[in-house]
Amino acid sequence: MFEVITKNKVKTAIIVGLIFALISVVAYYISYALGYGEYAIIIAVLVSVLLSFFSYWYSDKMVLSMSGAKKAEGEEGRIIRNVLEGLCVSSGLPMPEIYIINDPSPNAFATGRNPKHSAVAVTTGLLSMMDYYQLEGVLAHEMSHIKNYDILLQTIASVMIGAVIIVSDIWRRTLFFGGRRRRSDRDNGAGAIIMIIGLLFVILAPIAGQLLKMALSRNREYLADATAIEFTRNPEGLATALEKLGAASTPVARANNATAGLYITNPLKAARGEGLTNLFSTHPPIEKRVEAIRSIH
């Protein structure tokens, strides 16, 4: 299990590095195309740093708001808190804030910038479907994301890739509909090559960004499943919970492409279908995750 965890962390570091490189390349090209020349690289670095800073501090609030999550109260909040109290003891983590999403589709996610500033959101559909040990397995999975700082990586990646897609789309529209700034006659040769290569990057950036974000999400799910078993010492709780989640076909109403990777299973599956290749999926196949859980000794 520890070998799997190490491999997943290495893969994650590579994927995150590629996301930052993609953002820097897009920012550099647009700055260069607007006529900033040698200052383009400085602008690219500043854009990446500022976007990272904004994502670090505000991405969790954005995700909770987009998902329609409300602070858990009453019996629902008590049930979740009772399970989380035991998991906090076994994981050594502080109690996260608890949110409820009024949605019949069973699902859950965690968000926040660190364990001290974290939140777990659970749909009403999940609470009504799971028994105690299955709910414990799902919440242990989300606590694993918190302990492994997956929540920080995934929410930052979602916000940053979303920004790249928006900026790239605006720039393409500006470029192709006559809004491009004229460049001077001296900007030829090497400059023209940079423009052509950069234009290709901007066109392909949204696709590349989504693929990287999906790869990051898939990679962290296996790690969170393995860590959850450390917390509960009960593989069957999580395994049977995933089987129930896999059998559910109703999508989460407020989920979207930007937040899909945060959920324990694909919240858009009914809308997108399960026939897509693994490359274009935010989550590994349920069957493979269950198989991996039951193979842990």
C-alpha positions in Angstrom: 0.0 0.0 0.0 2.8 2.4 0.9 4.5 1.7 -2.5 1.2 2.7 -4.2 1.0 5.9 -2.2 4.6 6.9 -3.1 3.9 6.3 -6.8 0.7 8.3 -6.7 2.5 11.2 -5.1 5.2 11.2 -7.8 2.6 11.2 -10.5 0.7 14.0 -8.8 3.9 16.2 -8.6 4.4 15.7 -12.4 0.8 16.5 -13.3 0.8 19.7 -11.1 4.1 20.8 -12.7 2.6 20.4 -16.2 -0.5 22.4 -15.2 1.7 25.3 -14.0 3.8 25.0 -17.2 0.6 25.2 -19.4 -0.6 28.3 -17.6 2.8 30.0 -18.0 3.0 29.2 -21.7 -0.5 30.6 -22.4 0.2 33.7 -20.4 3.6 34.2 -22.1 2.1 33.9 -25.6 -0.8 36.3 -25.0 1.6 38.8 -23.4 4.0 38.5 -26.3 1.2 38.7 -28.9 0.0 41.9 -27.3 3.4 43.5 -27.9 5.2 43.2 -24.5 8.1 41.4 -26.1 10.9 40.5 -23.5 8.5 41.4 -20.6 6.2 38.6 -21.6 8.0 36.0 -19.4 7.7 38.3 -16.4 4.0 38.8 -17.0 3.6 35.0 -17.4 5.2 34.4 -14.0 3.1 37.1 -12.3 -0.1 35.7 -13.8 0.7 32.2 -12.5 1.6 33.4 -9.0 -1.4 35.7 -8.7 -3.8 33.0 -10.0 -2.3 30.5 -7.6 -2.7 32.9 -4.6 -6.3 33.6 -5.5 -7.0 29.9 -5.9 -5.4 29.1 -2.5 -7.5 31.5 -0.5 -10.9 31.5 -2.2 -11.3 28.3 -4.2 -13.0 26.4 -1.4 -15.7 29.1 -0.9 -16.3 29.2 -4.7 -16.7 25.4 -4.8 -19.2 25.2 -1.9 -21.2 28.1 -3.3 -21.3 26.6 -6.8 -22.4 23.2 -5.4 -25.3 24.7 -3.4 -23.9 23.4 -0.1 -25.3 24.6 3.2 -24.1 24.2 6.8 -25.4 20.9 8.2 -27.8 21.2 11.0 -30.3 19.0 13.0 -30.3 15.2 12.7 -28.3 15.2 9.4 -25.5 17.2 10.9 -25.5 15.0 14.0 -25.2 11.8 12.1 -22.3 13.0 10.0 -20.5 14.6 13.0 -20.8 11.3 15.0 -19.0 9.4 12.2 -16.4 12.2 11.7 -15.5 12.3 15.4 -14.2 8.7 15.2 -12.3 9.4 12.0 -10.7 12.5 13.4 -9.3 10.4 16.2 -7.9 7.7 13.9 -6.6 10.2 11.3 -5.3 12.8 13.8 -7.1 15.5 11.8 -9.2 18.4 13.3 -13.0 18.3 12.7 -13.8 19.8 9.3 -16.9 22.0 8.7 -19.9 19.9 7.7 -22.1 20.8 4.7 -25.2 19.3 3.2 -26.3 19.4 -0.4 -30.0 18.9 -0.9 -29.8 16.4 -3.8 -31.1 12.9 -4.2 -28.0 11.7 -6.0 -25.6 10.0 -3.6 -22.2 11.7 -3.5 -19.7 13.7 -1.4 -16.6 15.8 -1.6 -14.1 17.7 0.5 -12.5 21.1 0.0 -10.3 23.7 1.7 -6.8 24.9 1.7 -5.5 22.8 4.6 -6.7 20.4 7.4 -7.4 23.4 9.7 -9.5 25.1 7.1 -11.4 22.2 5.5 -15.0 21.2 4.8 -16.8 18.0 3.9 -20.0 18.2 1.8 -22.5 15.3 1.7 -25.7 15.0 -0.4 -29.0 14.0 1.2 -29.1 11.1 -1.2 -25.9 9.7 0.2 -27.2 9.9 3.8 -30.4 8.0 2.9 -28.6 5.3 1.0 -25.6 4.3 3.2 -25.5 2.3 6.4 -23.1 3.4 9.2 -20.0 1.5 7.9 -20.5 2.6 4.3 -21.0 6.2 5.4 -17.8 5.9 7.4 -16.0 4.6 4.4 -17.1 7.5 2.2 -16.2 10.1 4.9 -12.9 8.4 5.5 -12.2 8.8 1.8 -12.9 12.5 2.1 -10.8 12.8 5.2 -8.0 11.2 3.3 -8.2 13.9 0.7 -7.8 16.4 3.5 -4.9 14.6 5.1 -3.1 14.2 1.7 -3.8 17.8 0.8 -5.7 16.6 -2.3 -8.4 19.1 -1.6 -5.9 22.0 -2.1 -4.4 20.5 -5.2 -7.7 19.7 -6.8 -9.5 22.9 -6.1 -6.5 25.0 -7.2 -6.2 23.0 -10.3 -9.9 23.4 -11.1 -9.8 27.2 -10.7 -6.6 27.6 -12.6 -7.5 25.4 -15.5 -10.9 27.1 -15.6 -9.1 30.4 -15.9 -6.9 29.1 -18.7 -10.0 27.9 -20.6 -11.8 31.2 -20.2 -8.7 33.4 -21.2 -7.9 31.1 -24.1 -11.4 31.3 -25.4 -11.5 35.1 -25.1 -8.2 35.5 -26.9 -9.1 33.2 -29.8 -12.3 35.1 -30.3 -10.4 38.4 -30.2 -7.7 37.1 -32.6 -10.1 35.6 -35.2 -12.6 38.5 -35.2 -10.2 41.3 -35.9 -9.3 42.5 -32.4 -5.6 41.5 -32.6 -3.1 44.3 -32.1 -0.8 44.9 -35.1 2.8 44.0 -34.5 5.7 46.1 -35.8 7.7 45.1 -38.9 10.7 44.1 -36.8 8.7 41.3 -35.2 9.3 38.7 -37.9 11.4 35.6 -38.2 11.8 34.2 -34.6 8.9 36.3 -33.5 6.7 34.8 -36.1 7.6 31.3 -35.1 6.9 32.1 -31.4 3.5 33.5 -32.5 2.6 30.4 -34.5 3.7 28.0 -31.7 2.0 30.1 -29.1 -1.3 30.2 -31.1 -1.2 26.4 -31.2 -0.8 26.3 -27.4 -3.7 28.6 -26.9 -6.0 26.6 -29.2 -5.0 23.3 -27.5 -4.7 24.7 -23.9 -8.3 24.0 -22.9 -8.1 20.4 -24.0 -4.7 19.8 -22.4 -5.8 21.5 -19.2 -8.9 19.3 -18.9 -6.9 16.2 -19.5 -4.3 17.2 -16.9 -7.0 18.0 -14.3 -8.8 14.7 -15.0 -5.5 12.8 -14.7 -4.8 14.5 -11.3 -8.3 13.6 -10.1 -8.0 10.0 -11.1 -4.6 9.7 -9.5 -5.7 11.0 -6.2 -8.8 8.8 -5.9 -6.7 5.6 -5.6 -4.5 7.3 -3.0 -7.6 8.4 -1.0 -9.1 5.0 -1.1 -5.9 3.4 0.3 -5.6 6.0 3.0 -9.2 5.6 4.0 -8.6 1.9 4.7 -5.8 3.0 7.1 -8.4 5.1 9.0 -11.2 2.6 9.2 -9.4 -0.8 9.0 -12.6 -1.9 7.2 -12.1 -2.3 3.4 -15.7 -3.6 2.9 -17.3 -0.5 4.2 -15.8 1.6 1.4 -15.9 -1.1 -1.2 -19.7 -1.7 -0.8 -20.3 2.1 -0.6 -18.5 2.5 -3.9 -20.6 -0.3 -5.4 -23.8 1.4 -4.4 -22.5 4.7 -5.8 -21.6 3.0 -9.0 -25.1 1.6 -9.4 -26.7 5.1 -8.9 -27.5 6.8 -12.2 -28.8 10.2 -11.3 -26.4 13.1 -11.8 -25.8 15.7 -9.1 -27.8 18.7 -10.2 -25.3 21.5 -9.2 -22.1 19.6 -10.3 -20.2 20.8 -13.4 -17.0 20.1 -15.3 -15.0 22.4 -13.0 -16.1 20.6 -9.7 -16.6 17.1 -10.9 -13.2 15.9 -10.0 -13.8 16.8 -6.3 -16.6 14.2 -5.8 -16.0 10.7 -4.6 -17.5 9.4 -7.9 -18.3 11.1 -11.1 -21.3 13.3 -10.4 -22.0 13.8 -14.1 -22.1 10.2 -15.1 -25.7 10.0 -16.1 -25.3 13.0 -18.4 -22.0 12.0 -19.9 -22.2 8.2 -19.9 -19.7 5.7 -18.7 -18.6 4.6 -22.2 -15.9 7.3 -22.4 -12.3 6.2 -22.3 -10.4 6.5 -19.0 -8.4 9.3 -20.5 -11.4 11.6 -20.5 -12.8 10.5 -17.1 -12.5 12.4 -13.8 -12.5 9.1 -11.9 -11.1 5.6 -12.3 -13.7 2.9 -13.0 -15.6 1.9 -9.9 -14.7 -1.8 -10.5 -11.0 -1.1 -10.5 -11.2 0.9 -7.3 -13.2 -1.8 -5.5 -10.7 -4.4 -6.8 -7.8 -2.4 -5.5 -9.4 -1.9 -2.1 -10.1 -5.6 -1.6 -6.6 -6.4 -2.6 -5.1 -4.3 0.2 -3.6 -6.4 3.0 
